[in-house]
Amino acid sequence: MILVGYNAVAEVWPMAALNLTLAVINVWQLVSLLRTRHDERTYQVVEVATDDNFLAHVLRVHWSDIAKFNPEFRFDDEHRLAFLTLNGDEVVGVLMLRPDPADPAVALLELDYVTQRYRDLSPGEFVFRRSGQLTAHGFERVVTPPGMVAPYYSRLGFNQAGDRYVLDLTAH
């Protein structure tokens, strides 16, 4: 809108018209994104096997970014559950967890990764609160590992417990 005003003051009408058109398109896109981000149809959560080639590909492609947020994560054990979060046919996130050996109703979160384009909390809200994938496996709580970099879990309803975050799935 600043460019529209500047071009109007300078009487450069083709540029003012172009910038006005771009502003309308951008506002339309922003409204559309905000309207659909909590829509149940926006995301899907698909469980995949931990030896799935596509999962391995997604992890390889995003490995350097994953290491920034989950520096302790190692993909070396098959005793976990893996989920891909999708928006249409685009992979927007990977969730990997395992049942706590001491309490199988507790999911120990090992990887919660979302691609940079989707880091607005909406994939996490969907996975942890609305997808039903975790409760379908009998989990009642989710516990994050210690030392996660820049955790966003308190904004999703997790409660901090020392150096971890805990979400009670039965309360939602």
Steps between C-alpha positions, in 0.01 A plus 500: 500500500798730559612446141146567377501831687851590386421422136173694521680805642764468225217447249650179368161344438610168343715422807226614737255267323750212506575546871130530582435174314784328688372633833150361431645161403717490813211594729286230333774239557549603864128482573481161331794365702360631827155360426623147420777452755261353759288315246496124559546445126825699484723232652512124501715281722621175347673230699800350320737219585834610638675311219293680235716628212298820465544578871875444463500735201314775691743467792803519266370805316431690825780355715699822551185689606388211722838505677455868590186429703561140606879472535478174696271320254646186341310287257638165608220304663184341364308494829312818430197630322537741211244741357515737206289813508374597156333798342357355180792309352768711673682364805498773763623308802635182656409371845684207656436360844516183702300363791662552839616154619391591854153618392370409152235774525780757479642591160863609515544752223824456310450716193249774432609671183303743282633655182577870517203601288253349751642618833186684606393243765206373291660162407588439866150598612356253252736211579482526879142619550277401210643218290421223751807305388667500841193407702421225245828340609392517865714796598369725776802730533782627283838588653771689312868422537718734703704763321279569200608823331243782498206284605155627410310248711370740765308677221333166411377426852794296627603568860864541589635238738865574567687487170215317323148582386197279566164492323201322651313362199195405706439864594443604137 
